[in-house]
């Protein structure tokens, strides 16, 4: 009987340990990985996971998944020039929320909706800046804004 209890406790501790490892893996995503996952979740039409890639300001975006064919990530490159980061911090949402850390990426992507239009997009290629932030020290990277 005691050996069964010991085995049961070991199994429970193992499962708890695995859950913590998975939580840590999610929170250790790079800013670039968050953008990649964002596009992945749009294509999977997974609103729950998609909303975990963005700050409160971008939650609730209507993607019109019923019309979506694909949102294809073509390329992503960090913009280290400071120009867009400074614009975000002085005139964009950064001036209001004062994030702990900001990274800016130039993202090229292709959009395709049934009927040629959906969620504010006409079918075609786009080149937008994505502003990815850590709201405070130790927080996860999240997309706070996009466009331009």
C-alpha positions in Angstrom: 0.0 0.0 0.0 2.8 2.4 0.9 4.6 1.7 -2.4 1.4 2.6 -4.3 1.2 6.0 -2.4 4.9 6.7 -3.2 4.4 5.9 -6.9 1.3 8.1 -6.9 3.2 11.0 -5.3 6.1 10.6 -7.7 3.7 10.7 -10.7 2.0 13.9 -9.4 5.4 15.6 -8.8 6.5 14.7 -12.3 3.4 16.1 -13.9 3.7 19.3 -11.9 7.3 19.7 -12.9 6.4 19.2 -16.6 3.7 21.8 -16.4 6.2 24.4 -15.0 8.7 23.6 -17.7 6.0 24.2 -20.4 5.0 27.5 -18.8 8.6 28.6 -18.7 9.0 27.7 -22.4 6.0 29.9 -23.4 7.2 32.9 -21.4 10.7 32.7 -22.8 9.6 33.4 -26.3 11.6 36.0 -28.2 9.9 39.1 -29.5 10.3 37.7 -33.1 8.8 34.3 -32.0 5.7 36.1 -30.7 5.2 37.7 -34.1 5.7 34.3 -35.8 3.2 32.7 -33.5 0.8 35.6 -34.1 0.7 34.8 -37.8 0.5 31.0 -37.1 -2.6 31.5 -34.8 -4.3 33.8 -37.4 -3.9 31.0 -40.0 -5.1 28.4 -37.5 -8.1 30.7 -36.7 -7.3 30.2 -33.0 -8.6 33.4 -31.3 -7.7 32.1 -27.8 -4.0 31.6 -28.6 -3.9 34.7 -30.9 -5.0 37.0 -28.1 -2.1 35.7 -26.0 0.3 37.3 -28.5 -1.1 40.9 -28.1 -1.5 43.5 -25.4 -5.0 44.6 -24.2 -5.1 47.3 -26.9 -5.2 44.7 -29.7 -7.5 42.2 -28.1 -10.8 41.7 -29.8 -9.7 42.5 -33.3 -12.2 41.0 -35.8 -10.3 38.8 -38.2 -13.3 37.5 -40.2 -11.9 34.0 -40.0 -14.9 32.7 -41.9 -13.6 34.5 -45.0 -9.9 34.1 -44.3 -7.9 31.9 -46.8 -4.5 32.8 -45.3 -2.3 35.4 -43.7 1.2 34.4 -44.9 4.3 35.7 -43.1 6.9 36.3 -45.8 9.7 37.9 -43.9 10.5 39.5 -40.5 13.5 41.7 -39.7 14.2 43.7 -36.6 14.5 47.5 -37.2 17.4 48.7 -35.0 17.4 52.2 -36.4 15.6 53.8 -33.4 13.5 56.0 -35.8 10.3 53.9 -35.5 10.9 53.1 -31.8 11.3 56.8 -31.1 8.1 57.6 -33.0 6.2 54.9 -31.1 7.6 56.2 -27.7 6.9 59.9 -28.5 3.7 59.8 -30.5 2.3 56.3 -30.4 1.0 54.1 -27.6 4.5 54.0 -26.0 4.0 57.7 -25.0 0.9 56.6 -23.0 1.9 53.2 -21.5 5.6 53.7 -21.1 6.7 50.1 -21.7 9.8 48.6 -20.0 11.3 47.5 -23.4 10.4 47.9 -27.1 11.5 46.1 -30.2 10.4 47.1 -33.7 10.1 44.6 -36.6 9.5 45.2 -40.3 7.2 42.4 -41.3 6.2 41.5 -44.9 3.1 39.4 -45.3 0.5 38.4 -47.8 -3.2 38.4 -47.1 -5.9 36.4 -48.9 -9.6 36.6 -48.1 -12.5 34.9 -50.0 -14.1 37.7 -52.1 -10.8 39.7 -52.2 -11.4 41.6 -48.9 -11.7 41.0 -45.2 -10.9 42.5 -41.8 -9.9 45.8 -43.4 -7.5 44.1 -45.9 -7.7 43.8 -49.6 -5.9 40.7 -50.9 -2.2 41.4 -51.5 1.2 42.0 -50.0 1.8 44.3 -47.1 4.9 45.7 -45.4 4.1 46.9 -41.8 6.0 47.6 -38.6 5.1 45.6 -35.6 5.9 47.1 -32.1 6.5 44.4 -29.6 6.9 45.3 -25.9 7.6 44.1 -22.4 5.2 46.1 -20.3 7.4 45.7 -17.2 10.5 43.9 -16.2 10.1 40.1 -16.3 6.9 40.3 -18.4 6.4 38.4 -21.7 6.9 40.0 -25.1 3.5 41.1 -26.6 2.5 42.9 -29.8 1.2 46.3 -28.8 0.7 47.9 -32.2 1.2 47.4 -36.0 0.8 49.3 -39.2 2.6 52.2 -41.1 
